[in-house]
């Protein structure tokens, strides 16, 4: 499923390209609200670009980088 990526999505993907991150860490580092990061991660998970690895902590991991698709 392809999605139209937002500026926030690109920032989240860039952070996840460096390794697993939690919602709180992404929100703090990227200066977005936790809710906005959570909403965008849900979109990225639905698109199968990102997977949630640990539910209690909200740990996410990049599994397919859409920025590499042409």
Residue pairs with C-beta under 8 A, 6 or more apart in sequence:
1 46
1 47
1 48
2 47
2 66
3 9
3 43
3 44
3 46
3 47
3 66
5 13
5 66
5 67
6 40
8 30
8 32
8 36
8 37
8 40
9 40
9 43
9 44
10 67
11 30
11 32
12 26
12 30
12 37
12 40
12 41
12 44
12 50
13 44
13 49
13 50
13 62
13 65
13 66
13 67
15 21
15 26
15 29
15 30
16 50
16 60
16 61
16 62
17 62
17 65
20 53
20 59
20 60
20 61
21 59
21 60
22 57
22 58
22 59
22 60
23 34
23 37
23 38
23 41
23 58
23 60
24 34
24 58
26 32
26 37
26 41
26 60
27 33
27 34
27 36
27 37
30 37
38 58
41 50
41 52
41 60
44 50
45 51
45 52
45 60
47 66
48 63
48 64
49 62
49 63
49 64
49 65
49 66
50 60
50 61
50 62
50 63
51 60
51 61
51 63
52 58
52 59
52 60
53 59
53 60
53 61
